[in-house]
Amino acid sequence: MSRILQAVALMGATCSGKSALAMRLAEESGASIVCCDSMQVYRGLDIGTAKPDAAERARVPHALLDCCDLPDAFSAARWAQQASTFIGEENACGRMPLIVGGTGLYLRALCEGLADIPAENPAVRAQLQQQCADSGSEALHAQLSKVDAPTAARLHASDTQRIVRALSVFLSSGRPLSAWLADATPQTAVNIPVFVLDVARELLRERIAGRFQAMLDAGWLDEVRWLDALQLADTHPALRAVGYRQLQAHVRGDCSLAEAMAQGITATRQYAKRQRTWFAHQTPDALCGDAETLLPPICAALNRTSGACG
C-alpha cells in the first residue's frame, strides 16, 4: 500500500491568532509545527513576518522556517516537497504534525499537487517585465484577461509577480496557466483535515494595527534596510511580504514613516481579506470557527492513530 501522509492543518488570516493556538495545541499533544508561510521560509525576514522566536522554537519544534537564503526564491513546489518529507518522517515515528500558516497555495500544493508546467522562456519573462515597467501591471492584467480569463479573475491587477508568471507560462507554452493547474495531481496520498481560525473583522483590524506598531518597536525598519540593500528585483517573491514594500519606500526617502505605516496597515488588512476569501472558496470542507470552537476537534484530529483514517 502506498504511503498516506497524515497531518492536521490550522490555517487562517494574518493576526487571527493561529500561532498562539498552535503553540497550545502542539505543547498539549507533543506535535511539531510545520510552518506554512511563504515569507517565513526566508532567512533574515524575521520581525516583519512574525516568525516564531527562539523561545517558541525551544518549546515546540518548528519545520520549514529559514530554509531559503536571499536572493534565492522559494516556491510552493519546494515547500510541498520539503513538507512531504518532514511529515513522512514524523508519521514514521508515530507523530502527527500540525501545519500552521496563512499561505493557502502552499497547503494546496501539498494536498492536491502542482501541475507539471513547462519551464518559461527567459526571454519572454524578461520582455514581460520590461513591458510591465513601461506600461504598468494593469495593462498586463488586461492582456492576461484575453488569454487566461480564470487566472486573471483571481489575480489583483497590481499583483505584478503572478501576472507576469501567468502570461509567461502562456506565451512560453501556448497553454493558459489555468489549464495547466487543472491537470495538477498530488505527489502522494494525504489525509490532512483543515481547520480555519476566524475572528471578527473589527478585531482583526485592531490586531493588525497593533502588531504593525509592535514590529516597528522591535526594529523592523532595520530589517527593511537590510532587505533593501540586497537590491532584489521588484518581482522577487520576498518583496510581496506585506508591510516591507511600504516601509521600503520610507527608508528610500519616498514617504514619511507615518505614511508608510498607514499604507502598510492598509495593505495588511487587504491581504487578510484576500486570505479569508481564499479559505472560504478554496477549502470548502474545512471546519471554521474561533479558537475555543476549534480546540476540541483539532485535539481529536491530532490524536488520530496512524494509518488511513476516514
N, C-alpha and C positions, 0 to 999 in steps of 0.2 A: 504494500500500500504506500502511496506517495505521502510525503510528509505534509502535515497540516500545521501552519503557523498559528499559534494561539497567543492572543494578547487582548487587552482592553484599551479602547481609545476614549480619552476625555478631551474634547475639543471645545472651542468657543472663541469669542471675540477677544481682542486685546483688552486688558483690565477687567475681565469678567470674574477673576478670582481663581482661574484654573490652577495656578502654581500652588497657592495655599491649600486648596482642596487636594491636589495631587500629593503634596508632601504628607498630609494627614493620612490619606489612603495608603501611600507607599510604606509609611512607618508602621501602620497597623497591620499590613498584610505581608511585609517583607519584600515587596516588589521593587524592581528597578524602574526608573523612569526613562523612557525613550523620548527625547525632545523632538517634537515635530514643528520646527520653526525654521523658515528659510533664511533667517538672518543670524540666528544664534549659532549656526554652523561656522560662521566666520570668526577666526581668532582675532581678537582686538576690538570687536564690536560687542562690548560688554554692558556698559551703562544704558545706552540707548535702546538696547534690545531686551532689557530686563532679564539678562541672563542669570541663572542661579549662581549665587556666590559660593565661595569656598566652604563656608559653614554649612550651607544647604547640601552641597555635594558630599560633605563629610557625613551628613546624616543619612542621605539616600544616594545610592549610585545613580549617576546620570549618563546616558549614552547619546551620541550624535550631537555633542557640543564641541566647538573648537576643532572641527575636523577639516578645515579648509583655510589655507593661508592666502590672503590677498596678495597679488591681484588675480589669483586663480578664481574661477567662477564655479559655484556649486550648481547642482540641478536636482530635479525631482527624481530622475532615474538613479543618480548616485545615492540619494537619500534612501530610496526604496531598496536598493541592493544592500547597503550597509545595515539598514534597519532589519531586513530579512535575515541577514547573517546573525545579528545580535539576538533577535527574537528566537531564532532556531537554537542558538547556544543556550539561552535561558530555558527554553522548553525542555531541552535535553537534560537539564539539571532539575526538572520538575518545578520550574518557576514560571509565573505568569507576569510578564512585564506590562507596564502601564504607559501607553503612548499619550503624550500630553502636548498640546500646542494649538495654533490657530491657522496653520498652513494646510488648508483643505486639499490642495492639489497634491501635496506630498503623501497624505494619507490615501488619496485615491490611487496614486501610482503604486502604492504597496498593495492595496486591496483589489484593484481592478487591472493593474498593469499599465504599461505605456505602449503606444503604437511603435512599430519599427519604422520610424520616419527616416528617410534617406538624409545623408549629410547635405547641408546647404552649400551652395556655390559661394565661396568667399567674395568673389567679385560682385555677385548680386547683392549680398548683405552690405558691402561697402557702398554700393550705389544707392541703396535704400537709406542708409544712414546719412549720406550726403544730401539726398532728397529731403529727408526729414529736417536736416539743419537748414536747408534753403526754404522749404515751404511749410514746415511745421507738421506736428503729428496728426492734426485734424485732416489735412489733405491726404495723408497716408491712410487714415481710418476710412475716409470716403472711398479711396481706391480699394481697400480691403472689402468694403461692403459690396462691391460689384463682383468680386471673385469668390468670396467666402462669407456670405451673409451670417451664418450661425456663429462664426468666430467673432466677427465684427460686433454682433449684437451683445456678446458677453464681455467685450472689452471697452473700457472707457476711452474716449477719444484722446486723452492725454497719456495713455499707457504706452509710451514710445517703445519700450523694450519688447513687449509682447506683440504689438502691431508689426514692428519690423520683423520679428520672428515669423509671424504668420504669413506675411507677404513673401518673405524669403523662402519659406517652405513651398509656397505655391509656385513661385517663379522658378525655383530650382527643380522641383519635381513634376510640375504640371498638374498637381492634385492639391485641393484645399486641405488645410490643416485639419478642419473638422472631419473630413473623410478619413484621414489617417487615424485620428483619435477614435473614430468609430470602430476601428479594427483592433483596438487595444485588447490584450489578453493578459491575465495575471501570470507572473512567473511561477507561482506556486499557489496551492490552495490555502486559504486563510479562514480563520474563524475569529473575527475581531468585532465584537459588538461595539457600537459607537454611542457615546453619551455626549450631549451638547449642553454645556453650562450656560445658562442665560440669566441676565439680570435686567432690571427695569432700565429703560433708555436714559432717564434723567440721572439715575445713579451712575450709570456707565459714563455719561458725560462729565459728571463731577470727578469721578475717579481718574479719567484721562487727564483732566486739567491738573489735578493734584499730583499725579505721578510725573507729569511733564516737568513741573516745578521741582519736584524732589530729585529728578535725574539731573537737572541743571545744577542743583545744590551739591550733587555728588561728583561734579566735574565733567559733565557730559561735553561741554564745549572743548575741553582738551582732547577728548576722543574724536570730535568732529574735525579739529585742526589736524590731528594725525591722519584721519581718513582723507582729508582734502590734500594733504601733502603727497599722497600716493598718486594723485593725478589720474584716477581711473577714468575710463571712457564714460560718457553720460549714460550709456546703455548698460553699464555693468549692473548686475542684479543687486549688488550691495547698496547701490545708491537709491534703490527703491525702499529701503528701510524708512518707515515713517519718522519724520522729525529731522533726520540727518540732512536731507537736501535743503530744508528751510533754514536750519542752523548754519549750514554751509554758506548760504547766501550772506548771513550775518558776518561770519568770520572772514569772508572775502570783501566786506565793507559795502555790500549792496543794500543792506537794510539794517535797521536798529535791532537790538536784541528783543525789544518788546514786540516789534513787527514780526520777527522770526518766530517768536514764541506763539503769538496769536495764530500765525499761519500754520505752525506745526501742530498746534492743538486741533485746529480745524481739519487738517489733513489726517490726523489720527482718528478723529471722530468719523470722518468719511470712510476711512479704512475699516473701522469697527462695523460700520453699517454694511459695507461690502461683505465682510466676513459673515455677519448674521444672515445676509441674503444667500450667500453660498451654502451655508449649512442647512438653511431652510429648504433650498432647492436640490442640493446635491446629496444630502444624507436624509432622505425622507423616512427611512426606517429607524433613525436614531431616536433615542429617548431624550427629550429635552426637559429642563427644569432648573430650579435653583439648587444650591449646594445640599441643603437638607433633604430635598426630594430625591436627588441623585445618589446620595451617600449609600443607602441600603442596597439598591440594585447593582451599583458598581462593586461594592464589597462582595456581593454574591458572585458576580462575574469573575472577580479576581481570585475567588476561592474555588473556581471550577477545577475539576480533576483534568489531567492532561488527556489527550486523545480527541477524537472527533466528537464534538458536542453539538447538539442542536440548538 
